Amino acid sequence: MTSRLLGRCARLLGQCSQVPVAWVRPLAPPALAEPLPALALRLPTPCPWRTLCVAVDEGYQPAPDRTELDQLLEGAGTPGELLQVWEEHRGTANQAASALTQLARLTISKGVRDKREITDNTELFLDPRFQHLLQTVNSQVSTVWNGSLVALVRALSQLGMSPTAPALRSLQTEAHWRLRRLSYKQLAVLADWGSIRQRAGQEGALLGDVLKQLELRWTEITEPRTLALLMSHVGHLSPPLMERLEDKALELAERFKPEDMRRVALALAVGGRRSVPLLRALSYHLLQKPGLELPTPLLLDLAFAYGKLNFQQTQLFQRIAAELLPRLPELSPNQVVRCAKSFTFLKWLHLPLFEGFTEHFLQHSENYSATQLCNLIMAFARLNFQPSQGDAFYSKVLSKLEGVLHRLAPVLHMDAVWSLCVLQQTRPQLLRPLLEPSFHCTLTKGSPSHSEGYRLKLLHIAAALELECGEPRAALPAPYTTTPTTTHDSRPSTLQTSLQEALQILTGGEEGAYRTAVNTVYGWPIDGELVLDSESKPLRLDNLSAPHLPGGGGGTPLPEGARRIAVLAREFPHYSSRSRELLGRYVMQQRHLRLAGFLTVEVPYFEWLELKSDWQRVACLKDKIGKVVAEEMAK
């Protein structure tokens, strides 16, 4: 903008200086001056001010003609051939920079083919021809083009040159001086290089200034590929920059290719940035390309990103499932497990796809590692998915895990056995090792919420051993049997609060006739507890025995015909996505409480929250209790 303004001013001054003084007529009326824009756009005759215009336009010189050396350098197929071409012809500093960039590309590709370390290039650095290339660039570094300079900085780092090497430091300093003259694409490449160096602990002022320039000039982005590169590699280094990039991505979403969408979605998932407008735009534009066949890695990455961000898009996931289903035989065990976990994050059960996962395991069970199999079982347990070929599936699973569970990490071992309990595949020989005191010590490490979660899972496993296998209750240490004083979800929800009020009205407000927020020895909470006599009237709970409580309750046994009622509030997170099927965890809760002697009364959120008055809620609760009691009597 400044160069254009100076150029137009110079043209105006040159035009005015050519008017002779004798032409001026003081007595004549002044003529109307030509409009300034038209005057500025006219081509002036040569004048002294023209030198200013030439000086301003020097930065926009056209590219020079290609020489024979350029063609030979591009045609070189090996590093040795390229160095030989340079030794025979030599050239300018800009050609030397291009040669070094090409040399790095050839060296890296050769190292990949030879399966050797890319950073092991000591012999190359000591080569006199390589040294001459570096010397040519350093001696005339100011004449190297911006694109060649940025590419060279990145190429030398990829070759493994030490960051303290004088040649690399000189190039970094020159790039630092030219930051304002670099295009946004060149800044993006430089920022990508700097982010890698930062991960290796080699950060400096250059990366910080590059990020500042990117933040100031983010409106210059015009290419979706550059935007996707910045979001995936650089956005995590600067939250303000990431916010601007998200706004720009929303603007350019229509021009995104599927690969750009994958990069942007992964960048959001890795950074934990749940940008709903951007995710909606990506989903919409991806669904607008129905005839485009999406590669399998792209589908798996999109499923992972949406699952990680817990973003529901039914149409997109239906397309992902429909495209993955015929490709299941081609997937590796790792891809199958990753896809299953992505759908599990969203609590979205696609029956044909999960049946395909089961079939894939039955046909390729020898290729599954113990860790992959544990993750597959955990995915099935979360959604409470029972395969149609359950007997064949579980027999292979148990035979494969039986001898290797004890070698896994304690946390993974616990999760795998707990998932088998959810799927009703309890085996005493699998449960007993987790109830040993030596195993408890490994679960006390970590954050309080992490430890509390595994404490509850251990109680669930002990309950499965007692209630489902019929063995005596295992003796657990005090930290696992005592109720924690505070929990991260101790505040009752709206559903739980209104349910407690309905219980109070149902029992006539009599104290001791009901309990709320009960923590049982089985690790399962009960939102409301009642004991009804043979005439369905509530009894006082103070003196009645309660084996489900840590203290055991009172000493009076239940009267003949009395029934324990467990009222369970079913919140929205307890169900699968777009379904009224309970998740596996809550199905096991219901099963264990029934085996412990309770009649379970479930109060779903989608029924309860529609009731507006207290008498409607009390009538609904009374009706549900009556139905459960009638079903029990009918049995």
N, C-alpha and C positions, 0 to 999 in steps of 0.2 A: 504493500500500500504506500509506503514512504517513497519507494523508488518511482512508482507511477506519478505521485504528486510532484516530485522533483523534476521528472522528465517533462511533465506538462508545463510547469513553471518555466523551464528552460526554453521550451518552444515558444511560449508567449513572449518572453523577453527577447528572443531572437527575432520574432516577427516585428516587435515594436522598434527595435534598433535599426531596422531597414527603412524607416520612413524618413525622407529628407526634410530638413527644417524649412527649405524654401517652399515646400508644398503647402505649408500652413497658411490659411487665409483668415486673419483675425476678424475682418469685417463681415465675412460670409457667415450665415447661420451654421452652427455645428451640425454635422451629419450624424445620423443615428449609428452608434457603434454596432459592430457585428456581434451577435450573441457569443458569450464566452465559450460555451461548449463547442460551437462550430469553429471558433478561432483556434481553440486548443487542438482540435483534431486535424487541422490543415497541416500539410507537410511544409516546414519552413526551409528556407535556403540555408546553406552552410553559414555558421556564425561562430564566434568564440565560445558561446554558451553550449554549443553542441558537444564539446568535450565532456561536459558534465553528464549529458545523457549517455554518452558512450561508456563513461566510467560506471554509471549506475547499471547498465545492461551487461556488464562483463560476466556476471554470475550466470547468465543464461546462454552461454556459448553452445552451439550445436555439437553433437558428438563427432569426433574426428573419424575419418575413413578407416576402415579395418585394414590392417597391414598383414603381411605374410606371417609375421610372428604371432599375431592373434590367432590366425587359423591353425598354425602348428601347435600352439599351446592347447587349444580346444581339442585337437585331434590326438593328443598324447594319451596313451592307454595305461601307462604305468608311471610311478613316480620317477624311476630312473630315466625313462624316455623324456619326461617333461624337463628334468634338470639338464639333460643333454641338449635339448632344444634351446634352453636359455643360455647355456654356455657357448653355443655356436652363434647365436644371433644377438643376444642382449637386447635391452630396450629401455623404455622410460620407467619412472617410478610407478605410474598407474598400471602399466603392463606387468611390472614385477608384483604388485599387489594382487592382480588377477591371477598371476601364475602361482603365487603362494596359496590363494584360495582353492585353485584347482588341484594343487599338490596335496592339500589337506584332504580334499574329497577323495582323491585316489588312494591316499595312504590309509584312510579309515576303511574304505571298501576293501582294500587288500588285507587289512588286519582282520576284518570280519570273516573274509574267506579263509584266511590262515588260522583263525581261532586263536589269535594272540592278543595281548593287551594293547589297546589303542594308545595308551600313554607311554608305551615303551618305544620311544623314537630318539633315543640318545644318538644312535649312529647317524640318523638323518640330520640332527641339529649340528653335528660336527662336520658334515659334508661341506667342503669349500663352496660349492655351487649354491647350497642353501644359504650359507653365510653371505654370499655376494647378493642374493636376492634381498635379504634383510637389510644389508648395507645400502642397496639402491633405494629401497623404500624410505629408510631413515634419513638419508641425505637429502631427499626431495619430498618429505612427507607433506609439505604444504601444497604440493601439486597433485596429490592423490585425490581422486574424486570421493565424494561423501559415501556413495554406495560401496565403492571398493574398500574404503577405510573401515566401515562398519563390518563388512564381510570378512576382512582380514583379521580384525580383532577377535571375531568369533572363531575363525579358522585356526588361529594360533593357539587359542585356548583348547580347542578340540584336539589338537595335536599333543597336548600335554605340556606345553611350555610353561615354565614357572611364572607365577604372577609377578615375581620380583625381577624378572629378566628385563634388562634395559630396553630392548626392542619393543616388548609388549607394553611396558610402562610409557614409552614415548608415544605409541599409538593411542593408548588410552588418554593421555594428556591432550593429544591433538583432537580426539573425538570429543573430549570435554569442552575444549574451546569452541568447537563447531556446533554445539547442541542446538542453538537457535536457528542454524542454517540447515539442519537435518529435516527431511520430510518425516511425516508422522509414521510412515511405514518403516523408515530407517530407525526411528526412535523405538518402535515396537521390537525390532530385531535386537537392538542394543539392550532394551529392558529384559528381553527373554534371556539374553546372554548373562546379564547381571543377576537375574533371579537364580540361575544355576550356580553362579559364583557365590551367591549369598548362602545357598544351601550347603556349600562346601566350606563356609566360614570365612570367605574372602570378600567381604563387603567393603564399600568405600563410598566416597562422596559422589562418584560418578553415578551410581545407581540412584541415589537420592535425588540428584538434579534431573536425571532422566524421568523419574516419576513425577517431579514437579512440572516438567515440560508436558508430560502426557496429561496431567490433570488440567493444565491451562489450555491445551490445544485439542481437547477431546472432540470438539465439533468438527475437526478436519477429517475424521474417519469417514471413509466412503466405501471401503472394501469389507465385506462380511468376513473374509478370511483373516484380515488383520485384527478385526474386532474379536473373533473367536480365539485367536492366538493370545491376545492380551488378557482376555477373561480367564483362560485356562492356565496361563503361565505367570501372569504378573498381577492379576487382580487381587490375590490374597495378600500382597505386600502393601496395598494402600486401600483401605476401605472407602475413602472419598472417591478414588478413581474407579473402584468397582461399582459404586452407585451411578456414576456418570456413564460407565460402560453398559450397565443394565438399561439405562434410558436410551442409549444409542442402539442397543440390540433390539429394543422394542420398536424403534423406528425402522431398522433394516431387516426386521424378521421376515418380511415378504420375499427378500432376495436371498435368504439363507438356503444353502444346499443342505441335504441331509447330514453330511459330515460336519458342517458348521453347527447345525442344531445339536449334534452329539457333543461337540466340544463345549458349547455353551451350557447344555444341561449338566454335563459332568462337572464343569466349573462351579455351577450353583450347588450341586450336591456335595462336592468336596468342601466348599466353603460354608455349607449349611445355610445358604441364603435362599429362603423360600419366597422368591419373587413371583407372586401369583399372576400378575398381569403378563409377565414375560413367559411363564410356563403355559399360560393359556394361549398366547400368541404362537409359541412353538408348536403346541398341539394342533391348533387350527390349521396352520400352514402345512404341517406334515400330513394331516388328513386330507388336504386339498390335492395331494399327489397320489391318488389311489392306484394309478397304473405303474408307479415307480417301484421296482423291486428293491427292498432294503436289505443290505447284507446282514448276516447273522450277528457279527460283533456289534454293529450299530444298534440292532434291536435289543441285545442284552444290556448295552450301556444305557440306553434310554429307560429300560425297565428298572435298572439299578438306580438311576438318578431320580426317577419319579417315586420309587419306593423309599429311597433314602430321605426325600423331602416330604413324604407322606402326602403327595399330590394326586388326588383321584381324577382320572380321566378315562371313563369307561370305554368310550369309542376307540381311543388310542390303544388301550390294553387289549381290547378285543381284536384289534388288527395285529398287535404284536403276537398274541396267542395264536391267531389264525395262520400267521406266516411262520411261526416257529413249529407248529404241530407237524407239518410234513417233513421238517428238517431234523426232527429229534434223533433219528438213527445216525445222523452225521455229527451230532454234538459230542463233545468230550464229557467225561464225568464232572469236571470242574465247571463247564458251562451249564450243565443240567442243574447242579447244586446252586450255582449263582442265580439262575433264572428262578428256581423255586424259592430262594430266599427273598428275591425282589418282589415276587407276588405275595409272599408272606408278610413283608413289611406293610403292604397296603391292605392286608387281611382280605385279599381277593382270591376266592377259590374258583378256579376254572377246571371243572371236573375232567374234560377230555385231556387237557394238558397235564394234569397231575396223574391221570391214569397212564399217560405216555411216559412220565418220569418213572413210574413203577415198572413199566415194561422195559424201559431202557436199563434199569438196574438189574432186572432179571436176566437180560441178555448179555450184559457187560459187567456183572458183579465182580469179576476178577480184576477189573481195571479200577475199581473204587478203592481209595485208601480209607483208613479208619476215620480220619478227620472228615472227609467228604461224606461218608455214610452217616456220621453223627449229625452233620449239618442238614442232611436230607431228612433224617428222622425228626429233628427239631422243627423243620418247616412243616412236616406233616402234622406234628402234634399241635402246633400253634393253631392251625386251621381245623383240627380234629378230622383230618381226612383219613378215611379207612379205605384202602384199595380193594377193588373187586376181587383180586387174586391175593387176598390177605394171607392165607395159609402159606402159600409158596413164598410170598414176599418176606414175611416175618421169620420163617424158618431160615432163609438165607441170611437175613440181617442178624439174627441171634447167633447163628453159627460163625459168622464172620467177626462179630464183636466179642464173643465170649472169651477169647484168649488174649485180646489186645486192649480191653478197656482199662486195665490197671496201668498200662504204659502211657496213657494219655495224660494231659494236664488235668489237675484236680477239678478245675472249673468245667472243662469240657466233659470230663467223666460224669460230673454231677448233672449237667444239662442233658446228656444223652440218656442216663438212667431215668431221670425225671420225665423226659419225653416218652420213654417206653411205658412208664406208668400211666401217662395221659392216654396212650393208645391201647391201654389194658393188656400190655404185654409184660406183666410183672412176673419176675422169676426170683425166688428167694436168694439163689446164689448170686444174682446180680445186685440185690439190694443190701445184703448184709455187709459187704466190705465198706459201704459208704457210712454205715452207722458205727464203725469202729472209732475209738477215741483218737487213734493216730491220724485218721482222715480229717477229723474236725479241726485240727490245728492249721491245716492248709487253707481253710475257708475264712479265717478271721482277719486276713490281710485285705487291704484295700479301703475304699471309702465306706462310710457308714451305710449308705443306701445299698451299695454293692453287697456288703456283709449281711444286711437285713434280708435282701432278696434270696440269698443262698441259705440263710437260716430257715426261712419259710419253706424253701424247696426240700430241705432236709426233713422238716416236720411232715411234709406231704409224703415223702418216701417212707418215713416211719409209719405213717398212717396207712399207706398202701400195704406194707408188710403185715400190719396188724389186721386191717379190715378185709383186704382182698385175699391175702395168703393164709389168714387164720393163725399166725404165729403170735407169741406173747409180745407185748409192747416193748420196744427197745428202750433201754435206759440212756437218755441223752444228758450231757452236762447241763448245768444251770443256765448258761447263756443262751441255750437253744430252747429251753422250756419256759423261761420267764417272758412275760409280755413286755415289749419295749415301751418306755414311757412316752416317747414321741415318735411319730412317723411322718414321712413327707406328705402323706395324704390324710392326715388326721382330721382335717376340717370336713364335716359332713356336706354332702351335695344337697341340692334342692329336693331331689327325689327321696333321699334318706331322711331329711328333716320332715317332709310332709308325711312320710311313712311312719315315723315315730309319733307324730301327732295323731295319726289315725289309730295307731295301736293304743295310745292313751285313751282316746274316746271309746274304742271298742271294749276296753277292760273297765270302763266306768271311772277312770282316773285313780284306781286303787293302786297304791304303791306295793311293789313286790309281786304284782300279777304278771309282769312282763319284764324282759330285759332288752336293751338295745346295745348295739356296737359290741357284741360278744366276741372275744378272742378265744378260740378253742385250742385244745392241746393238739389238734390235728393240723394246725396252721391255717385253717379256713375261718374267716370272719363271718359272723351271722348278724344281719342288720336288725332282726327282731326275733325274740324267742318267747313262746307261749307253751303252757302245758294245759291241755283241755281234759276234763274228766269224761266219763262215759256219756254225759248229757251235753257235751260240747260247751261246757262253761269253764272259764279260766280259773286255774288254781294258783295260790300263792307259791312262789318259787323259793322262799327263804330257807325252808327246812328240807326241801326235796333234794335227793341225791342228784348230782350232775357230773357223771364221769367225763364229760367233754370239757369241763373247766379245769384249769390248773390245780385248784384247791380241792376239787372233788365235790363241792357243794355240801348240802346237809346230810344228815344220816337217815332220813326217812325215804324209803323207796317209793316209787310211783304207785299210786293206787291202781287196782285192777281196772283195765279198760281205758286208762289215761294214755294220752298221746302227746309226744313232744312235737311242736310245730316250729320250723325254722323259716322265717320270712326273709327272702333274699331280694334285694333291689338290683334289678338288671339295668345297668346304665348303657348308654350308646357304645362305649368302647368294649363292652362285653360281647358284641356280636360281630360277625363277619361283615365285610363291606357289602352294602346293598342287599342285605339278607337278614333273616330273623333266626339264623342258626348260631348257637353259642360257640365261642371259641373253645379250644380244647381244655384250657385251664379251668374254665367255669363248668364244663361238663364233668370234669373230675371232681370239682367241689361238690356238685350235686350228687354224684355217685357216692362219695365218701360220707356225706352227711346222712344219706339214706341208709347206708350200711351201719352207721353209728346209731340208728334208731330214730332218726328224725323223719317227719313228713315235711317235705320242702314245698313252700309256697313261693312261686316266683312272680315278681311284680315288674313287668317290662316298662321301660320308660315310655314307649310309644302308646301304651294304654293309660298309664297313670297320669301323665302330664296333660292329657285331654280332659281330665276331670277337674272341674272348676271349683266345686264346693266341698266342704268337709263331709257332708252327709253322703255325697256321691263316692268319695274315697273310702269312707267307712263301709258303705254298702258293697263296694267292689272288693275290698279286702275280706269282708265277711263271706261273700259269695265264693271267693277263691278258696278260703279255708274250708268251707262246706263241701266244695267239690273234691278237694284232696282227701278229706275224711271219708266221704262217701266212696271214693275209689278204693281206699284202704279197707273199708268194711266189705266191699264187694269181693275183694280178693280172699 
